[in-house]
Amino acid sequence: MRIAVVTLFPEFFAGPLGVGIVGRAIADGVVAVEPIDLRAHGLGAYRQVDDAPFGGGAGMVMMIEPLARALEPLAATHRVLLSPAGEPLRQPTLDRWAEMPRLTLVCGRYEGIDERVAEHLVDEEVSLGDFVLAGGEAAALAIIEGVVRLLPGVVGNPESTRQESFRGEGLLEEPQYTRPAEFAGWAVPEVLLSGDHARIAAWRREQRLRRTRERRPDLLTDFPEDGSGR
Ligand SMILES: C[S@@+](CC[C@H](N)C(=O)[O-])C[C@H]1O[C@@H](n2cnc3c(N)ncnc32)[C@H](O)[C@@H]1O
């Protein structure tokens, strides 16, 4: 898989792409991540990439021309614009992108991006959540990590990415514990030490439902508890 990232800050990516499972996947040739310097496509001697908004208002808006130039050679890839106004990102979207041979992530800065980019130059517009970042780069890194860990062979045990939050029944994962069985008087649930696999499986499912009901009832609305609609 190849992932291009159109950004005003290509240097943002050097450290994070060198560590952990993403770093290893890049070293193993499973994925290539190419930051593309938007400034190189800027206009004139000053490589201008932004201008004042039509109609007035605070801040600067990223111009369409540099983005059109940067995206032209990437027209055959799946182009994703990062924006607080985009569709909220959820696991099935990452699953879909992980199947694609080429993905392009477009990072905004300043007040935002000329709307014609979203309308004409990308395939999708997504948001990381209901909050505002200073730029799309941190969102792009989150997406790269979320996609790369789904690529075949990247996570040692494939079960890890099949049995986790938002998978299967679409619930949050149950709580996890490891040694010691007691710390500072805080004991792990007895059932997990019982060796009774049927009881453990029943407890885990009950915990998944309880946590989801308490913390993310919206997930149960999407996927009713009785299993209908799954
Ligand atoms: C300061 S933000 C612009 C916010 C914009 N003025 C607004 O009110 O919606 C600059 C850039 O950061 C990125 N960004 C900020 N928040 C984001 C989010 N929640 N999800 C994805 N990208 C985000 C986008 O690429 C955006 O163009």
The ligand as an SDF file (V2000), in Angstrom:
LIG
                    3D

 27 29  0  0  0  0  0  0  0  0999 V2000
   -7.7000   25.2510   12.4850 C   0  0  0  0  0  0  0  0  0  0  0  0
   -8.4070   23.9920   11.5010 S   0  0  0  0  0  0  0  0  0  0  0  0
   -9.7000   24.8690   10.6390 C   0  0  0  0  0  0  0  0  0  0  0  0
  -10.9770   24.8820   11.4350 C   0  0  0  0  0  0  0  0  0  0  0  0
  -12.1190   25.6060   10.7070 C   0  0  0  0  0  0  0  0  0  0  0  0
  -11.9310   27.0280   10.7290 N   0  0  0  0  0  0  0  0  0  0  0  0
  -13.4400   25.2770   11.3580 C   0  0  0  0  0  0  0  0  0  0  0  0
  -13.9120   26.0470   12.1830 O   0  0  0  0  0  0  0  0  0  0  0  0
  -14.0140   24.1990   11.0550 O   0  0  0  0  0  0  0  0  0  0  0  0
   -7.2010   23.7440   10.2370 C   0  0  0  0  0  0  0  0  0  0  0  0
   -7.1600   22.3540    9.6270 C   0  0  0  0  0  0  0  0  0  0  0  0
   -6.9710   21.3880   10.6300 O   0  0  0  0  0  0  0  0  0  0  0  0
   -7.5520   20.1590   10.2170 C   0  0  0  0  0  0  0  0  0  0  0  0
   -8.4840   19.7300   11.2780 N   0  0  0  0  0  0  0  0  0  0  0  0
   -8.8630   20.4400   12.3690 C   0  0  0  0  0  0  0  0  0  0  0  0
   -9.7190   19.7610   13.1160 N   0  0  0  0  0  0  0  0  0  0  0  0
   -9.9090   18.5670   12.5150 C   0  0  0  0  0  0  0  0  0  0  0  0
  -10.7120   17.4300   12.8040 C   0  0  0  0  0  0  0  0  0  0  0  0
  -11.4900   17.3770   13.8640 N   0  0  0  0  0  0  0  0  0  0  0  0
  -10.6450   16.3910   11.9480 N   0  0  0  0  0  0  0  0  0  0  0  0
   -9.8670   16.4180   10.8520 C   0  0  0  0  0  0  0  0  0  0  0  0
   -9.0930   17.4780   10.5170 N   0  0  0  0  0  0  0  0  0  0  0  0
   -9.1090   18.5360   11.3400 C   0  0  0  0  0  0  0  0  0  0  0  0
   -8.2540   20.4010    8.8970 C   0  0  0  0  0  0  0  0  0  0  0  0
   -7.4310   19.9160    7.8560 O   0  0  0  0  0  0  0  0  0  0  0  0
   -8.3950   21.9100    8.8900 C   0  0  0  0  0  0  0  0  0  0  0  0
   -8.4280   22.4240    7.5660 O   0  0  0  0  0  0  0  0  0  0  0  0
  1  2  1  0
  2  3  1  0
  2 10  1  0
  3  4  1  0
  4  5  1  0
  5  6  1  0
  5  7  1  0
  7  8  2  0
  7  9  1  0
 10 11  1  0
 11 12  1  0
 11 26  1  0
 12 13  1  0
 13 14  1  0
 13 24  1  0
 14 15  1  0
 14 23  1  0
 15 16  2  0
 16 17  1  0
 17 18  1  0
 17 23  2  0
 18 19  1  0
 18 20  2  0
 20 21  1  0
 21 22  2  0
 22 23  1  0
 24 25  1  0
 24 26  1  0
 26 27  1  0
M  CHG  2   2   1   9  -1
M  END
$$$$
